[in-house]
Every structure is written in structure tokens, then in C-alpha cells.
């Protein structure tokens, strides 16, 4: 599949989180609108944690937003840490006071995201393909795959931290964490310096508070398994989510590839199947079914052989699904709708070499997956 012509600059990818929150004049938590440009959500929250001297796991947020974008989302901070109404954390990160409430914001607790995305540069044939895809996916939705954001820790290291934890390879898992989300040259340097803790601290980004805490714990010769407890629990849980997300994607992709005419889209290190023609009976099954995460509950019968194939390839047994490591369960409860129906999917601006799309997606679905489906559509 050719390089995808979107997200060439932050202004081409605008995301606004939608809530039904009501703000109060008083409360235990302060709500802010976090506005960022070309900045990773977790890195922005780390800046805030440092500015307010608040533990990172005390900052509430509903979801991660793309880095190469302009995004708006609501976050919560315990009132006792807040000393001002607005904060300019960097040229790219700004917080605006909204009001108070008595509950922290939690993952997944929002209506969804509104997107305005410009695809460029496009030729005439690419535009026609996208327009056909718009009609098709408006009518039939698209597979609800987890997108690249869920697999950021894997992209450079090519292994899942949760998979290593399952095998009790704690040193390798820590090393994978330290090397994740770094540029290639930084990753290569720190890999060579592994074990030389003072030098690693010298070259680790100064604002990477959690990784620096890990290196300092290793410098104190704490056991590898115990060092993981230095990493905030919400980040450790993301390690588990990443691996489960891959297993979920693989199971659904195998089902679609075996039952529908399809094409493949790239997500992180893999290719997953998207239907391009519909068998209405099977499509209704997909639309009305939620697929559980690996180990969460019994897999619906139509998907069982594909799930079993995936866990066989991963060499997972039933005991793995109840495993706990470093203070977290490696396989978490939950299920996920198989199909996403985008709302208000339309072209709002067309130029000679570009299209600007507007659409709304519910929580826990990925605009990049829809855009890749549109770009690859060959129905």
C-alpha cells in the first residue's frame, strides 16, 4: 500500500473531544481544556505533572490523542495541586480553566471525537477512490481495529512488554520500555549504554520523568521486577492493553479475510483485513457483535477458530490469561464493538490536490484506521 497522504502537518489533523460534562463553581477536581499542537498526550501530561508537582497517575484524561495534530481534550487535576487558572506549559501545550467537579475524568468517559482532516496531495484517481469509500463506509462502517497509538511502545523495539512480562523476562521488558518512543539514533545509543546508568541518565530526554526514575532505581541495584513498580500503574496497564489489542486485531482480521472480499491496511508493524464487499448476513453478525479481549470471556463461536489460531501462534495457554505481573493483570476484562459507524462523514472542502473531511467517531475508535480504509478502498 503506498504512503498515506494525510497528517503531513498538524493543521491537517484537528481533533476535538466531545463531552457532556457540566462544570461547577466548586469541587474536588479542576477541569482544564488541554490544547496541544504536534505533541504527544502523555508527554504533555508529564509536563503538567512536573509543573504542578502532581503524580502523573492523579491526572485524569479520557483518551490519548494523536501527536502530529492539533487536539483539544478535557483533563482533571485534584484541586490541591492547582495554583492558577491557565498554564502555558510549552509553545505547543496550553491549559485553559473550565471549572470544577467532584469526579476525576477516566479513560473512555466521553462522547467521542470530532475530526477535521485534510488529505494531501491527492490525484484524481485517489479522490475518486476516497469518494467511493465514503459512500461504502457510511453505509457499512469499518472494522474497529486498534490503531498505531495503541502500539507506540512496539514500533521501535518490535516486542510487547506484556509478552516479555508473561515470560518473566523482566530485564528485557524494562529495556524495551526504556527504548520505546525514542528516535532511532537515541534508541541505538541507549541500547549500547545499557547497564551504564549514569551515562543513560545523561542521554535520556530530561523531561522523561518515568524512564529516568527507572534508571535511577536500576542504579540503586533494585531487582528488575521491583523496578517496574516505579512506573505509574496506568502506564503499566497500557503495556497489557497493547498486547491484548494486537491479539484482538489479529482475530478479527483473520475472520474478515476468510469470509469477505477484502483489502489490507497497514497498522504499526502489521497488515489487517478490511471488507470491500458485503455479505449482508455476515455483516449483520459483525455489526451486532462485540468481540471480547483475549482471556476476558468466552469467544463467540464464529470467531473461536480464528482466536485459537492466534493464541496458538503466540504460544499462550489458559493459565496465561489469569497471569499477574508487576502489580497488574496482563489480560484485562472487556469487549469491543467489531464495527464502527462513522457519523457526519462528508467532504467539507475540495481543492485540486486535496480533500478535507469531517466526521465524528465514538470513543475507542481510530480515525487513522478509517482514513487508511478510505485510501485503500478498492470496492
C-alpha positions in Angstrom: 0.0 0.0 0.0 1.5 3.4 -0.9 2.4 6.1 1.7 -0.8 7.6 3.0 -1.1 11.3 2.2 -2.5 12.6 5.5 -1.1 14.2 8.6 1.6 15.9 6.7 1.4 18.9 9.2 -0.5 19.3 12.4 -3.1 21.7 10.9 -4.2 18.9 8.6 -5.5 16.8 11.5 -7.7 18.6 14.0 -9.3 16.6 16.9 -11.9 17.9 19.4 -13.0 15.7 22.2 -16.8 15.9 23.0 -18.2 15.6 26.5 -21.5 16.1 28.3 -19.6 17.4 31.4 -21.2 20.1 33.5 -18.8 22.4 35.4 -19.4 23.6 38.9 -18.2 26.6 40.8 -16.6 24.3 43.5 -15.3 20.7 43.6 -12.5 18.4 44.5 -11.2 18.4 40.9 -10.2 21.1 38.5 -11.2 20.6 34.8 -8.9 22.0 32.1 -9.1 22.1 28.4 -5.8 20.7 27.2 -4.9 22.2 23.8 -1.8 20.9 22.1 -0.1 21.1 18.7 2.4 18.4 17.5 2.7 17.0 21.0 2.2 13.5 22.4 -0.6 13.4 25.1 1.5 11.5 27.7 4.4 13.9 27.2 2.0 16.9 27.7 0.7 15.3 30.9 4.3 14.8 32.1 4.9 18.5 31.6 1.8 19.2 33.6 2.9 16.8 36.3 6.2 18.5 36.6 4.7 22.0 36.6 2.2 21.2 39.3 4.2 18.6 41.2 1.3 16.2 40.9 1.8 12.5 40.4 1.1 11.5 36.8 -1.5 8.9 37.8 -3.5 11.7 39.6 -4.2 13.5 36.2 -7.4 12.2 34.7 -7.9 12.0 30.9 -10.4 10.2 28.7 -8.1 9.1 25.8 -4.8 9.6 24.0 -4.8 12.0 21.1 -2.5 12.0 18.0 0.8 13.7 18.2 1.1 15.1 14.7 -2.2 17.1 15.1 -4.0 20.0 16.8 -6.1 18.5 19.5 -8.4 19.6 22.3 -9.4 17.4 25.3 -10.6 17.8 28.9 -8.4 16.6 31.8 -8.9 16.7 35.6 -6.4 17.5 38.3 -7.0 17.3 42.1 -7.7 20.8 43.3 -5.0 20.8 45.9 -2.3 20.9 43.3 -3.7 23.7 41.2 -2.4 27.3 41.8 -3.5 29.1 38.6 -6.3 29.1 36.1 -4.4 28.8 32.9 -1.0 27.3 32.1 1.3 27.7 29.1 3.4 24.5 29.6 5.4 25.0 26.3 4.9 26.7 23.0 2.8 23.7 21.9 0.9 22.9 25.1 -1.7 25.1 26.8 -4.3 24.5 29.5 -7.4 26.6 29.9 -9.5 26.5 33.1 -13.1 25.2 32.6 -14.5 24.7 36.1 -14.7 22.2 39.0 -16.2 18.8 39.6 -16.2 16.0 42.2 -15.1 13.2 40.0 -11.9 12.6 38.0 -12.1 12.1 34.3 -11.5 8.4 33.4 -10.4 6.6 30.3 -13.2 6.2 27.8 -15.6 8.6 29.6 -16.6 10.9 26.7 -19.0 11.0 23.8 -16.4 10.7 21.1 -14.1 12.8 18.9 -14.9 15.3 16.1 -12.3 15.3 13.3 -11.4 17.7 10.5 -8.8 16.1 8.3 -7.1 17.3 5.1 -5.7 14.6 2.8 -2.9 15.9 0.5 -1.5 15.6 -2.1 -4.2 13.7 -4.0 -4.5 12.8 -7.7 -7.8 12.5 -9.5 -7.9 8.7 -9.1 -7.2 8.9 -5.4 -10.0 11.3 -5.0 -12.5 9.0 -6.8 -11.4 6.1 -4.6 -11.9 8.1 -1.4 -15.4 9.3 -2.6 -16.4 5.7 -3.3 -15.1 4.7 0.1 -17.1 7.5 1.8 -20.3 6.1 0.4 -19.4 2.5 1.3 -18.1 3.1 4.9 -21.0 5.5 5.7 -23.4 2.6 4.9 -21.4 -0.3 6.3 -19.0 1.2 8.8 -15.4 -0.1 9.1 -13.6 -2.7 11.3 -12.9 -1.2 14.7 -9.2 -2.1 14.8 -6.9 -0.6 17.4 -4.7 2.0 15.6 -1.0 2.9 15.8 -1.4 4.9 19.0 -2.1 1.7 20.9 1.2 0.2 19.6 3.7 3.0 20.1 5.8 1.1 22.5 6.3 -1.7 20.0 7.2 0.3 16.9 10.9 0.7 17.6 11.5 -2.3 19.8 9.3 -4.8 17.9 8.2 -6.7 21.0 5.4 -6.3 23.5 6.4 -5.5 27.1 3.4 -7.6 28.3 4.6 -10.6 26.3 8.1 -10.3 28.0 6.5 -9.9 31.4 4.4 -13.0 30.8 7.7 -14.9 30.3 9.2 -13.2 33.4 11.9 -11.7 31.3 11.9 -8.6 33.5 15.3 -7.0 32.4 14.4 -7.3 28.7 10.9 -5.9 29.4 12.5 -2.9 31.3 14.9 -2.3 28.4 12.1 -2.4 25.9 10.2 0.2 27.9 13.3 2.5 28.2 13.9 2.2 24.4 10.3 2.8 23.4 9.0 6.0 21.9 12.6 7.2 21.1 14.1 8.3 17.9 16.2 5.6 16.1 19.6 7.2 17.0 18.6 7.7 20.7 17.4 4.1 20.8 20.6 2.7 19.4 22.8 4.8 21.7 20.9 3.8 24.9 20.8 0.2 23.8 24.6 0.3 23.7 24.8 2.0 27.1 22.5 -0.4 28.9 24.0 -1.1 32.3 25.9 2.2 32.4 23.2 4.0 34.3 24.9 7.4 34.8 25.6 7.7 31.0 22.0 6.6 30.3 20.7 9.4 32.5 22.9 11.8 30.7 21.4 10.9 27.3 17.7 10.2 28.3 15.4 13.2 27.5 15.3 15.4 30.6 11.5 15.6 30.6 11.1 11.8 30.5 10.4 11.6 34.2 9.3 8.0 34.4 12.1 6.5 32.4 14.6 8.5 34.4 13.1 7.1 37.6 13.5 3.6 36.3 17.2 4.2 35.5 17.8 5.7 39.0 16.1 2.6 40.5 18.4 0.4 38.5 21.4 2.4 39.6 20.4 1.6 43.2 20.5 -2.1 42.2 16.9 -2.8 42.8 15.7 -6.1 41.4 14.3 -5.8 37.8 10.8 -7.0 38.8 10.6 -4.4 41.6 11.8 -1.6 39.4 8.6 -1.9 37.4 6.7 -0.6 40.4 8.4 2.8 39.8 6.4 3.1 36.6 2.9 4.6 37.2 0.2 1.9 37.3 -1.8 3.5 34.4 1.3 3.2 32.2 1.9 -0.5 33.2 -1.8 -1.2 32.4 -1.1 0.2 28.9 1.5 -2.5 28.4 -1.2 -5.0 28.9 -3.7 -3.2 26.6 -1.1 -3.1 23.8 -0.7 -6.8 23.7 -4.4 -7.5 24.0 -5.1 -5.0 21.3 -2.8 -6.9 18.9 -4.5 -10.2 19.7 -7.9 -8.6 19.1 -6.9 -7.1 15.8 -5.4 -10.4 14.6 -8.5 -12.4 15.5 -10.9 -10.0 13.7 -8.6 -9.7 10.6 -8.4 -13.5 10.2 -12.2 -13.7 10.3 -12.7 -10.9 7.7 -10.0 -12.3 5.4 -11.7 -15.7 5.5 -15.3 -14.5 4.9 -15.2 -11.3 2.9 -13.6 -9.9 -0.2 -11.1 -7.6 1.3 -8.0 -5.5 1.1 -5.2 -4.9 3.6 -4.3 -1.8 5.5 -1.1 -1.2 7.5 -1.3 -0.6 11.2 2.0 -0.3 13.1 4.1 -3.4 12.1 1.2 -5.5 10.7 -1.4 -5.7 7.9 -5.1 -6.2 8.8 -8.1 -7.0 6.5 -10.9 -4.6 5.7 -14.0 -5.8 3.8 -14.7 -4.2 0.4 -17.8 -6.1 -0.5 -20.6 -7.2 1.9 -22.3 -10.5 2.6 -25.2 -8.9 4.5 -25.8 -11.8 6.8 -22.3 -12.0 7.9 -22.0 -8.2 8.1 -25.1 -8.0 10.4 -23.3 -10.6 12.6 -20.3 -8.3 12.8 -22.4 -5.2 13.4 -24.4 -6.7 16.3 -21.4 -8.4 18.0 -18.8 -7.3 20.4 -15.6 -9.3 20.4 -14.1 -9.8 23.9 -10.5 -9.2 24.7 -8.2 -12.3 24.9 -8.9 -14.1 28.1 -11.9 -11.9 29.1 -14.7 -14.3 28.5 -15.9 -17.0 26.1 -15.3 -16.0 22.5 -18.4 -16.1 20.2 -18.5 -19.3 18.2 -17.9 -17.8 14.7 -14.7 -16.3 15.9 -13.4 -19.1 18.1 -11.2 -20.9 15.4 -9.5 -17.7 14.5 -8.9 -16.7 18.1 -7.5 -20.2 18.8 -5.2 -19.8 15.8 -3.9 -16.5 17.1 -3.2 -17.8 20.7 -1.5 -20.9 19.3 0.8 -18.8 17.2 1.6 -16.7 20.3 2.1 -19.9 22.4 -0.4 -18.8 25.0 -2.2 -21.3 27.3 -5.2 -20.9 29.5 -3.0 -20.1 32.5 -1.6 -17.1 30.8 -5.0 -15.3 30.8 -5.0 -15.2 34.6 -1.4 -14.1 34.9 -0.4 -11.2 37.1 3.0 -9.5 36.9 4.4 -6.3 38.3 1.2 -5.4 40.1 -1.2 -5.7 37.1 -3.2 -8.3 35.4 -1.7 -8.9 31.9 -5.1 -9.8 30.4 -7.9 -7.4 31.3 -11.7 -7.8 31.2 -13.7 -6.1 28.4 -15.0 -6.3 24.9 -15.1 -4.1 21.9 -17.7 -3.5 19.1 -16.5 -5.0 15.9 -17.8 -2.3 13.6 -17.7 1.5 13.9 -20.3 3.5 12.1 -18.9 7.0 11.5 -21.3 9.9 11.8 -21.4 13.0 9.6 -18.8 11.6 7.3 -18.5 14.1 4.4 -16.3 16.3 2.3 -16.3 19.9 3.5 -13.7 21.3 1.2 -12.2 20.1 -2.1 -9.2 21.6 -3.9 -7.3 20.5 -7.0 -4.9 18.3 -4.9 -6.7 17.8 -1.6 -9.8 16.9 0.2 -10.9 18.0 3.7 -13.1 15.5 5.5 -15.3 16.0 8.6 -16.6 13.1 10.7 -17.4 12.0 14.3 -16.3 8.7 15.9 -17.3 7.2 19.2 -14.8 6.6 22.0 -12.1 3.9 21.5 -12.2 4.1 17.7 -9.4 5.4 15.5 -9.6 8.0 12.7 -6.4 6.7 11.2 -8.0 3.3 10.7 -10.9 4.9 8.8 -8.6 7.1 6.8 -6.4 4.1 5.8 -9.6 2.2 4.8 -10.7 5.1 2.6 -7.3 5.4 1.0 -7.1 1.7 0.3 -10.7 1.1 -0.7 -10.9 -0.8 -4.0 -14.5 -1.9 -4.0 
